[in-house]
Amino acid sequence: MITKFDEYLCHQTVSTFDEVYTTDQQWYDRVWFSAHDNSGKILIDGGFGKYINRGVMDAYGGVSVEDTTQYTVRASRELWPDVDTIAVGPLSYEVIEPLKKVHICLEENDYGLSFDIEFEGRMNPWEEEPSNHRLPGIFAVRSCRYHQFGHVSGKVTVENRTYEIRKDTWWSQRDRSWGIRPIGVPRPGGLWSRADAGEPESGLQPWPQIPGMFFHYLFMQFKDYGLVFTFSEGMFGEPAGSRGALVYPLGDNRFPVPVTDVQHQFEFFPGSRRVKSIELVVSTADGAKRNISVKPLNVHYSRVGGYLDGYKGWVQGKWWGKYAIDGQKLDLTDSKVREDLQGAVDDTMCEFQCGDDVGYGLLEPFIIGELPKYGFKA
């Protein structure tokens, strides 16, 4: 099938753009973004996924208000024949100027939430090292990704109240990733599996049993630079590596400076895995060490948008028929609601203090399973 992308001189396989190099059903192509006012009052989060070997495109858009209420709209459609448009129902994503401007929209709908946003890149994109994780006989993860910091402008409306989005007070981050990773209902035995995700495919070897996971993404945007990096520990607190980079504003031709080490001290809210604060020492390849205090202000639980094992049966890449849409309003002051949502892409908006520099961005913690160092049981 010929699509508009076939007009461009950018083919990489002997095929049209409606086909990828593998028939693996775990193939995905996604965009993710978040935007927030720097007071932490409003946090917008969303993403779009194309699963060409599943015949599905899905999307979600959500807003968390004052860390007390989360609203989410999510939709899914049959991919064909409209394979080259990033839109699902009221949700759309349009690249206006590659690596500089993107238009993201959630039109008015029945769920009391809408937004119209223009993302404008501030920092040079950072290309993450490819991820490769192999299980016997298959790649569980084989993907690549890039990240970018920016400003946003526009408006967001929540239950008939409209907030103006201004570049000077609203910052944003987005990423693009594609390749192979766990999509759809998890295999039996997955660490993050929820009973309400749906029935896994039968006749498959279960996932290896991993007792616990302590892995974190951090997106920090300051006035003159940005930091994006990951760090992780083994089950008993042994360092398991970090990677990332310091990036400079668009137009600055300096290369990204690799992150070489991350030391950390976490404080959690009593009786939960929710992060209360973090103290970091971040080392970079130029010899600099930055002491950074992390203060969470708001959170959007992206599990509701279908990440990992999803929520109430909604899992990314799952077939819902030609078209499906729903939405939810969640009370985050209810501790049982938070407990049910934690552990799968908790997009936590934070303030970062680094010397005299104050920055804003996101923490994505994966704190799952048994972690004796922190007193967490499976």
TORKOL-4160 file (C-alpha; in steps of 0.2 Angstrom, whole numbers, padded with zeros to 4 digits, m for minus):
378
<pt num="1" X="0000" Y="0000" Z="0000"/>
<pt num="2" X="0007" Y="0017" Z="m0005"/>
<pt num="3" X="0007" Y="0031" Z="0008"/>
<pt num="4" X="0012" Y="0049" Z="0008"/>
<pt num="5" X="0029" Y="0044" Z="0016"/>
<pt num="6" X="0034" Y="0034" Z="0001"/>
<pt num="7" X="0035" Y="0051" Z="m0008"/>
<pt num="8" X="0051" Y="0055" Z="0002"/>
<pt num="9" X="0069" Y="0049" Z="m0002"/>
<pt num="10" X="0071" Y="0040" Z="0014"/>
<pt num="11" X="0067" Y="0022" Z="0012"/>
<pt num="12" X="0078" Y="0009" Z="0021"/>
<pt num="13" X="0071" Y="m0007" Z="0016"/>
<pt num="14" X="0065" Y="m0015" Z="0000"/>
<pt num="15" X="0047" Y="m0011" Z="0004"/>
<pt num="16" X="0034" Y="0003" Z="0006"/>
<pt num="17" X="0032" Y="0012" Z="0022"/>
<pt num="18" X="0017" Y="0002" Z="0027"/>
<pt num="19" X="0029" Y="m0013" Z="0032"/>
<pt num="20" X="0043" Y="m0014" Z="0044"/>
<pt num="21" X="0058" Y="m0026" Z="0043"/>
<pt num="22" X="0050" Y="m0039" Z="0056"/>
<pt num="23" X="0033" Y="m0047" Z="0058"/>
<pt num="24" X="0036" Y="m0047" Z="0077"/>
<pt num="25" X="0019" Y="m0042" Z="0085"/>
<pt num="26" X="0029" Y="m0032" Z="0098"/>
<pt num="27" X="0035" Y="m0019" Z="0086"/>
<pt num="28" X="0030" Y="m0002" Z="0091"/>
<pt num="29" X="0032" Y="0016" Z="0086"/>
<pt num="30" X="0028" Y="0029" Z="0099"/>
<pt num="31" X="0028" Y="0047" Z="0104"/>
<pt num="32" X="0026" Y="0053" Z="0122"/>
<pt num="33" X="0025" Y="0071" Z="0129"/>
<pt num="34" X="0022" Y="0080" Z="0145"/>
<pt num="35" X="0019" Y="0098" Z="0149"/>
<pt num="36" X="0017" Y="0107" Z="0166"/>
<pt num="37" X="0016" Y="0125" Z="0173"/>
<pt num="38" X="0031" Y="0127" Z="0184"/>
<pt num="39" X="0021" Y="0129" Z="0200"/>
<pt num="40" X="0016" Y="0111" Z="0198"/>
<pt num="41" X="m0002" Y="0115" Z="0198"/>
<pt num="42" X="m0006" Y="0107" Z="0181"/>
<pt num="43" X="0003" Y="0092" Z="0173"/>
<pt num="44" X="m0002" Y="0086" Z="0156"/>
<pt num="45" X="0003" Y="0069" Z="0149"/>
<pt num="46" X="0000" Y="0060" Z="0134"/>
<pt num="47" X="0006" Y="0048" Z="0120"/>
<pt num="48" X="0002" Y="0040" Z="0103"/>
<pt num="49" X="0007" Y="0022" Z="0098"/>
<pt num="50" X="0007" Y="0014" Z="0081"/>
<pt num="51" X="0008" Y="m0005" Z="0081"/>
<pt num="52" X="0009" Y="m0010" Z="0062"/>
<pt num="53" X="0009" Y="m0028" Z="0065"/>
<pt num="54" X="m0006" Y="m0028" Z="0076"/>
<pt num="55" X="m0016" Y="m0016" Z="0065"/>
<pt num="56" X="m0019" Y="m0004" Z="0079"/>
<pt num="57" X="m0016" Y="0014" Z="0083"/>
<pt num="58" X="m0020" Y="0021" Z="0101"/>
<pt num="59" X="m0017" Y="0037" Z="0111"/>
<pt num="60" X="m0021" Y="0045" Z="0128"/>
<pt num="61" X="m0021" Y="0062" Z="0135"/>
<pt num="62" X="m0022" Y="0066" Z="0153"/>
<pt num="63" X="m0021" Y="0080" Z="0166"/>
<pt num="64" X="m0017" Y="0080" Z="0184"/>
<pt num="65" X="m0023" Y="0095" Z="0194"/>
<pt num="66" X="m0014" Y="0100" Z="0210"/>
<pt num="67" X="m0009" Y="0082" Z="0214"/>
<pt num="68" X="m0027" Y="0078" Z="0219"/>
<pt num="69" X="m0037" Y="0073" Z="0204"/>
<pt num="70" X="m0032" Y="0064" Z="0187"/>
<pt num="71" X="m0042" Y="0065" Z="0171"/>
<pt num="72" X="m0038" Y="0054" Z="0157"/>
<pt num="73" X="m0045" Y="0051" Z="0139"/>
<pt num="74" X="m0039" Y="0036" Z="0129"/>
<pt num="75" X="m0044" Y="0030" Z="0112"/>
<pt num="76" X="m0040" Y="0016" Z="0100"/>
<pt num="77" X="m0043" Y="0013" Z="0081"/>
<pt num="78" X="m0040" Y="0001" Z="0067"/>
<pt num="79" X="m0024" Y="0007" Z="0059"/>
<pt num="80" X="m0029" Y="0003" Z="0041"/>
<pt num="81" X="m0031" Y="0012" Z="0029"/>
<pt num="82" X="m0026" Y="0028" Z="0038"/>
<pt num="83" X="m0009" Y="0022" Z="0042"/>
<pt num="84" X="0000" Y="0038" Z="0040"/>
<pt num="85" X="m0010" Y="0050" Z="0051"/>
<pt num="86" X="m0006" Y="0052" Z="0070"/>
<pt num="87" X="m0024" Y="0054" Z="0076"/>
<pt num="88" X="m0036" Y="0043" Z="0086"/>
<pt num="89" X="m0053" Y="0051" Z="0089"/>
<pt num="90" X="m0051" Y="0068" Z="0097"/>
<pt num="91" X="m0032" Y="0065" Z="0100"/>
<pt num="92" X="m0020" Y="0071" Z="0086"/>
<pt num="93" X="m0001" Y="0074" Z="0085"/>
<pt num="94" X="0006" Y="0084" Z="0070"/>
<pt num="95" X="0024" Y="0088" Z="0067"/>
<pt num="96" X="0025" Y="0106" Z="0061"/>
<pt num="97" X="0044" Y="0108" Z="0060"/>
<pt num="98" X="0054" Y="0093" Z="0063"/>
<pt num="99" X="0064" Y="0093" Z="0079"/>
<pt num="100" X="0057" Y="0111" Z="0083"/>
<pt num="101" X="0038" Y="0112" Z="0083"/>
<pt num="102" X="0024" Y="0100" Z="0086"/>
<pt num="103" X="0005" Y="0103" Z="0088"/>
<pt num="104" X="m0004" Y="0091" Z="0100"/>
<pt num="105" X="m0023" Y="0092" Z="0102"/>
<pt num="106" X="m0036" Y="0084" Z="0113"/>
<pt num="107" X="m0053" Y="0090" Z="0106"/>
<pt num="108" X="m0068" Y="0093" Z="0116"/>
<pt num="109" X="m0076" Y="0076" Z="0121"/>
<pt num="110" X="m0088" Y="0068" Z="0133"/>
<pt num="111" X="m0075" Y="0066" Z="0147"/>
<pt num="112" X="m0073" Y="0085" Z="0153"/>
<pt num="113" X="m0055" Y="0087" Z="0147"/>
<pt num="114" X="m0047" Y="0095" Z="0132"/>
<pt num="115" X="m0031" Y="0104" Z="0127"/>
<pt num="116" X="m0023" Y="0112" Z="0112"/>
<pt num="117" X="m0004" Y="0114" Z="0113"/>
<pt num="118" X="0011" Y="0119" Z="0103"/>
<pt num="119" X="0027" Y="0112" Z="0108"/>
<pt num="120" X="0043" Y="0122" Z="0103"/>
<pt num="121" X="0060" Y="0114" Z="0106"/>
<pt num="122" X="0072" Y="0123" Z="0117"/>
<pt num="123" X="0086" Y="0110" Z="0118"/>
<pt num="124" X="0095" Y="0099" Z="0106"/>
<pt num="125" X="0088" Y="0082" Z="0105"/>
<pt num="126" X="0098" Y="0068" Z="0114"/>
<pt num="127" X="0099" Y="0051" Z="0106"/>
<pt num="128" X="0099" Y="0038" Z="0119"/>
<pt num="129" X="0110" Y="0022" Z="0116"/>
<pt num="130" X="0099" Y="0008" Z="0109"/>
<pt num="131" X="0091" Y="m0004" Z="0121"/>
<pt num="132" X="0094" Y="m0023" Z="0119"/>
<pt num="133" X="0088" Y="m0036" Z="0130"/>
<pt num="134" X="0086" Y="m0054" Z="0124"/>
<pt num="135" X="0077" Y="m0069" Z="0131"/>
<pt num="136" X="0079" Y="m0086" Z="0124"/>
<pt num="137" X="0073" Y="m0086" Z="0106"/>
<pt num="138" X="0067" Y="m0068" Z="0106"/>
<pt num="139" X="0071" Y="m0050" Z="0109"/>
<pt num="140" X="0061" Y="m0044" Z="0123"/>
<pt num="141" X="0068" Y="m0026" Z="0120"/>
<pt num="142" X="0077" Y="m0019" Z="0104"/>
<pt num="143" X="0073" Y="m0001" Z="0102"/>
<pt num="144" X="0080" Y="0016" Z="0100"/>
<pt num="145" X="0074" Y="0033" Z="0107"/>
<pt num="146" X="0077" Y="0052" Z="0108"/>
<pt num="147" X="0072" Y="0065" Z="0120"/>
<pt num="148" X="0069" Y="0084" Z="0118"/>
<pt num="149" X="0066" Y="0098" Z="0131"/>
<pt num="150" X="0055" Y="0113" Z="0126"/>
<pt num="151" X="0042" Y="0126" Z="0130"/>
<pt num="152" X="0023" Y="0125" Z="0126"/>
<pt num="153" X="0009" Y="0137" Z="0123"/>
<pt num="154" X="m0010" Y="0135" Z="0121"/>
<pt num="155" X="m0024" Y="0131" Z="0133"/>
<pt num="156" X="m0031" Y="0116" Z="0143"/>
<pt num="157" X="m0048" Y="0114" Z="0149"/>
<pt num="158" X="m0053" Y="0103" Z="0164"/>
<pt num="159" X="m0072" Y="0102" Z="0169"/>
<pt num="160" X="m0076" Y="0119" Z="0160"/>
<pt num="161" X="m0062" Y="0128" Z="0168"/>
<pt num="162" X="m0049" Y="0134" Z="0155"/>
<pt num="163" X="m0030" Y="0137" Z="0159"/>
<pt num="164" X="m0019" Y="0147" Z="0148"/>
<pt num="165" X="m0003" Y="0139" Z="0143"/>
<pt num="166" X="0012" Y="0152" Z="0142"/>
<pt num="167" X="0029" Y="0149" Z="0136"/>
<pt num="168" X="0037" Y="0158" Z="0150"/>
<pt num="169" X="0029" Y="0148" Z="0164"/>
<pt num="170" X="0026" Y="0131" Z="0155"/>
<pt num="171" X="0040" Y="0119" Z="0151"/>
<pt num="172" X="0039" Y="0102" Z="0142"/>
<pt num="173" X="0048" Y="0086" Z="0137"/>
<pt num="174" X="0044" Y="0073" Z="0124"/>
<pt num="175" X="0052" Y="0058" Z="0117"/>
<pt num="176" X="0051" Y="0046" Z="0101"/>
<pt num="177" X="0055" Y="0028" Z="0102"/>
<pt num="178" X="0052" Y="0013" Z="0091"/>
<pt num="179" X="0057" Y="m0005" Z="0089"/>
<pt num="180" X="0053" Y="m0020" Z="0100"/>
<pt num="181" X="0047" Y="m0020" Z="0118"/>
<pt num="182" X="0033" Y="m0028" Z="0128"/>
<pt num="183" X="0016" Y="m0023" Z="0120"/>
<pt num="184" X="m0001" Y="m0029" Z="0124"/>
<pt num="185" X="m0006" Y="m0041" Z="0137"/>
<pt num="186" X="0010" Y="m0046" Z="0146"/>
<pt num="187" X="0016" Y="m0064" Z="0146"/>
<pt num="188" X="0013" Y="m0075" Z="0161"/>
<pt num="189" X="0024" Y="m0071" Z="0175"/>
<pt num="190" X="0028" Y="m0053" Z="0171"/>
<pt num="191" X="0034" Y="m0043" Z="0186"/>
<pt num="192" X="0021" Y="m0030" Z="0183"/>
<pt num="193" X="0006" Y="m0041" Z="0177"/>
<pt num="194" X="m0011" Y="m0036" Z="0183"/>
<pt num="195" X="m0025" Y="m0048" Z="0183"/>
<pt num="196" X="m0036" Y="m0035" Z="0174"/>
<pt num="197" X="m0025" Y="m0033" Z="0159"/>
<pt num="198" X="m0033" Y="m0047" Z="0150"/>
<pt num="199" X="m0029" Y="m0065" Z="0146"/>
<pt num="200" X="m0011" Y="m0068" Z="0140"/>
<pt num="201" X="m0007" Y="m0078" Z="0125"/>
<pt num="202" X="m0007" Y="m0097" Z="0130"/>
<pt num="203" X="0008" Y="m0109" Z="0126"/>
<pt num="204" X="0022" Y="m0096" Z="0129"/>
<pt num="205" X="0037" Y="m0098" Z="0141"/>
<pt num="206" X="0033" Y="m0087" Z="0156"/>
<pt num="207" X="0044" Y="m0071" Z="0158"/>
<pt num="208" X="0059" Y="m0075" Z="0170"/>
<pt num="209" X="0055" Y="m0071" Z="0188"/>
<pt num="210" X="0063" Y="m0054" Z="0193"/>
<pt num="211" X="0060" Y="m0051" Z="0211"/>
<pt num="212" X="0061" Y="m0032" Z="0210"/>
<pt num="213" X="0065" Y="m0017" Z="0200"/>
<pt num="214" X="0072" Y="0000" Z="0205"/>
<pt num="215" X="0075" Y="0010" Z="0189"/>
<pt num="216" X="0072" Y="0029" Z="0186"/>
<pt num="217" X="0071" Y="0041" Z="0171"/>
<pt num="218" X="0075" Y="0059" Z="0175"/>
<pt num="219" X="0071" Y="0074" Z="0164"/>
<pt num="220" X="0078" Y="0091" Z="0171"/>
<pt num="221" X="0077" Y="0107" Z="0161"/>
<pt num="222" X="0086" Y="0122" Z="0167"/>
<pt num="223" X="0088" Y="0139" Z="0159"/>
<pt num="224" X="0104" Y="0136" Z="0150"/>
<pt num="225" X="0105" Y="0117" Z="0149"/>
<pt num="226" X="0096" Y="0101" Z="0151"/>
<pt num="227" X="0099" Y="0084" Z="0159"/>
<pt num="228" X="0091" Y="0068" Z="0154"/>
<pt num="229" X="0097" Y="0051" Z="0162"/>
<pt num="230" X="0093" Y="0034" Z="0169"/>
<pt num="231" X="0100" Y="0025" Z="0184"/>
<pt num="232" X="0096" Y="0009" Z="0192"/>
<pt num="233" X="0100" Y="m0003" Z="0206"/>
<pt num="234" X="0099" Y="m0022" Z="0208"/>
<pt num="235" X="0087" Y="m0030" Z="0220"/>
<pt num="236" X="0098" Y="m0028" Z="0235"/>
<pt num="237" X="0104" Y="m0010" Z="0231"/>
<pt num="238" X="0119" Y="m0014" Z="0221"/>
<pt num="239" X="0122" Y="0000" Z="0207"/>
<pt num="240" X="0117" Y="m0007" Z="0190"/>
<pt num="241" X="0122" Y="0008" Z="0180"/>
<pt num="242" X="0117" Y="0025" Z="0173"/>
<pt num="243" X="0117" Y="0033" Z="0156"/>
<pt num="244" X="0112" Y="0050" Z="0149"/>
<pt num="245" X="0118" Y="0067" Z="0145"/>
<pt num="246" X="0119" Y="0085" Z="0148"/>
<pt num="247" X="0112" Y="0094" Z="0132"/>
<pt num="248" X="0113" Y="0112" Z="0126"/>
<pt num="249" X="0100" Y="0124" Z="0118"/>
<pt num="250" X="0095" Y="0123" Z="0100"/>
<pt num="251" X="0109" Y="0132" Z="0090"/>
<pt num="252" X="0122" Y="0128" Z="0102"/>
<pt num="253" X="0134" Y="0116" Z="0093"/>
<pt num="254" X="0143" Y="0109" Z="0108"/>
<pt num="255" X="0141" Y="0090" Z="0109"/>
<pt num="256" X="0131" Y="0082" Z="0123"/>
<pt num="257" X="0141" Y="0078" Z="0138"/>
<pt num="258" X="0138" Y="0060" Z="0144"/>
<pt num="259" X="0132" Y="0057" Z="0162"/>
<pt num="260" X="0145" Y="0045" Z="0170"/>
<pt num="261" X="0138" Y="0042" Z="0188"/>
<pt num="262" X="0123" Y="0045" Z="0198"/>
<pt num="263" X="0123" Y="0044" Z="0217"/>
<pt num="264" X="0106" Y="0045" Z="0226"/>
<pt num="265" X="0097" Y="0046" Z="0242"/>
<pt num="266" X="0078" Y="0043" Z="0242"/>
<pt num="267" X="0065" Y="0047" Z="0254"/>
<pt num="268" X="0047" Y="0040" Z="0252"/>
<pt num="269" X="0030" Y="0044" Z="0259"/>
<pt num="270" X="0027" Y="0033" Z="0274"/>
<pt num="271" X="0018" Y="0017" Z="0269"/>
<pt num="272" X="0020" Y="0019" Z="0251"/>
<pt num="273" X="0033" Y="0018" Z="0236"/>
<pt num="274" X="0029" Y="0036" Z="0232"/>
<pt num="275" X="0044" Y="0047" Z="0231"/>
<pt num="276" X="0044" Y="0062" Z="0243"/>
<pt num="277" X="0062" Y="0069" Z="0239"/>
<pt num="278" X="0078" Y="0064" Z="0232"/>
<pt num="279" X="0096" Y="0070" Z="0234"/>
<pt num="280" X="0107" Y="0067" Z="0219"/>
<pt num="281" X="0126" Y="0069" Z="0214"/>
<pt num="282" X="0127" Y="0068" Z="0195"/>
<pt num="283" X="0144" Y="0067" Z="0187"/>
<pt num="284" X="0147" Y="0071" Z="0169"/>
<pt num="285" X="0162" Y="0067" Z="0157"/>
<pt num="286" X="0169" Y="0084" Z="0159"/>
<pt num="287" X="0173" Y="0081" Z="0177"/>
<pt num="288" X="0159" Y="0091" Z="0184"/>
<pt num="289" X="0148" Y="0085" Z="0199"/>
<pt num="290" X="0131" Y="0093" Z="0202"/>
<pt num="291" X="0122" Y="0091" Z="0219"/>
<pt num="292" X="0104" Y="0092" Z="0214"/>
<pt num="293" X="0089" Y="0091" Z="0226"/>
<pt num="294" X="0073" Y="0084" Z="0219"/>
<pt num="295" X="0056" Y="0090" Z="0225"/>
<pt num="296" X="0040" Y="0081" Z="0218"/>
<pt num="297" X="0025" Y="0093" Z="0215"/>
<pt num="298" X="0012" Y="0083" Z="0205"/>
<pt num="299" X="0010" Y="0066" Z="0197"/>
<pt num="300" X="0001" Y="0058" Z="0182"/>
<pt num="301" X="m0001" Y="0039" Z="0183"/>
<pt num="302" X="0002" Y="0034" Z="0165"/>
<pt num="303" X="m0003" Y="0016" Z="0168"/>
<pt num="304" X="m0020" Y="0023" Z="0165"/>
<pt num="305" X="m0014" Y="0027" Z="0147"/>
<pt num="306" X="m0010" Y="0008" Z="0145"/>
<pt num="307" X="0009" Y="0007" Z="0149"/>
<pt num="308" X="0016" Y="m0010" Z="0155"/>
<pt num="309" X="0001" Y="m0020" Z="0161"/>
<pt num="310" X="m0012" Y="m0005" Z="0159"/>
<pt num="311" X="m0027" Y="m0001" Z="0169"/>
<pt num="312" X="m0044" Y="m0009" Z="0170"/>
<pt num="313" X="m0040" Y="m0019" Z="0154"/>
<pt num="314" X="m0033" Y="m0005" Z="0144"/>
<pt num="315" X="m0016" Y="m0010" Z="0137"/>
<pt num="316" X="m0006" Y="m0002" Z="0124"/>
<pt num="317" X="m0008" Y="m0010" Z="0107"/>
<pt num="318" X="m0023" Y="m0020" Z="0112"/>
<pt num="319" X="m0036" Y="m0023" Z="0099"/>
<pt num="320" X="m0052" Y="m0014" Z="0103"/>
<pt num="321" X="m0061" Y="m0015" Z="0086"/>
<pt num="322" X="m0062" Y="m0002" Z="0073"/>
<pt num="323" X="m0064" Y="0012" Z="0086"/>
<pt num="324" X="m0065" Y="0013" Z="0105"/>
<pt num="325" X="m0064" Y="0028" Z="0117"/>
<pt num="326" X="m0066" Y="0030" Z="0136"/>
<pt num="327" X="m0061" Y="0041" Z="0150"/>
<pt num="328" X="m0058" Y="0041" Z="0169"/>
<pt num="329" X="m0058" Y="0054" Z="0183"/>
<pt num="330" X="m0048" Y="0047" Z="0198"/>
<pt num="331" X="m0047" Y="0054" Z="0216"/>
<pt num="332" X="m0028" Y="0054" Z="0220"/>
<pt num="333" X="m0032" Y="0059" Z="0238"/>
<pt num="334" X="m0038" Y="0041" Z="0240"/>
<pt num="335" X="m0023" Y="0031" Z="0246"/>
<pt num="336" X="m0031" Y="0015" Z="0239"/>
<pt num="337" X="m0032" Y="0023" Z="0222"/>
<pt num="338" X="m0014" Y="0028" Z="0222"/>
<pt num="339" X="m0008" Y="0011" Z="0228"/>
<pt num="340" X="m0017" Y="0003" Z="0214"/>
<pt num="341" X="m0009" Y="0015" Z="0201"/>
<pt num="342" X="0009" Y="0015" Z="0207"/>
<pt num="343" X="0024" Y="0006" Z="0199"/>
<pt num="344" X="0021" Y="0008" Z="0181"/>
<pt num="345" X="0027" Y="0025" Z="0173"/>
<pt num="346" X="0022" Y="0037" Z="0187"/>
<pt num="347" X="0026" Y="0053" Z="0178"/>
<pt num="348" X="0031" Y="0064" Z="0193"/>
<pt num="349" X="0033" Y="0083" Z="0189"/>
<pt num="350" X="0047" Y="0090" Z="0200"/>
<pt num="351" X="0057" Y="0105" Z="0204"/>
<pt num="352" X="0076" Y="0103" Z="0204"/>
<pt num="353" X="0088" Y="0114" Z="0214"/>
<pt num="354" X="0106" Y="0114" Z="0208"/>
<pt num="355" X="0116" Y="0127" Z="0216"/>
<pt num="356" X="0108" Y="0144" Z="0211"/>
<pt num="357" X="0099" Y="0135" Z="0196"/>
<pt num="358" X="0081" Y="0130" Z="0198"/>
<pt num="359" X="0074" Y="0118" Z="0185"/>
<pt num="360" X="0058" Y="0109" Z="0181"/>
<pt num="361" X="0054" Y="0092" Z="0173"/>
<pt num="362" X="0050" Y="0074" Z="0177"/>
<pt num="363" X="0055" Y="0059" Z="0187"/>
<pt num="364" X="0049" Y="0042" Z="0180"/>
<pt num="365" X="0052" Y="0029" Z="0194"/>
<pt num="366" X="0049" Y="0011" Z="0192"/>
<pt num="367" X="0049" Y="0004" Z="0210"/>
<pt num="368" X="0041" Y="m0013" Z="0208"/>
<pt num="369" X="0042" Y="m0029" Z="0218"/>
<pt num="370" X="0053" Y="m0034" Z="0232"/>
<pt num="371" X="0067" Y="m0022" Z="0237"/>
<pt num="372" X="0074" Y="m0026" Z="0254"/>
<pt num="373" X="0085" Y="m0010" Z="0255"/>
<pt num="374" X="0070" Y="0001" Z="0255"/>
<pt num="375" X="0059" Y="m0011" Z="0265"/>
<pt num="376" X="0048" Y="m0015" Z="0251"/>
<pt num="377" X="0040" Y="m0032" Z="0250"/>
<pt num="378" X="0033" Y="m0041" Z="0234"/>
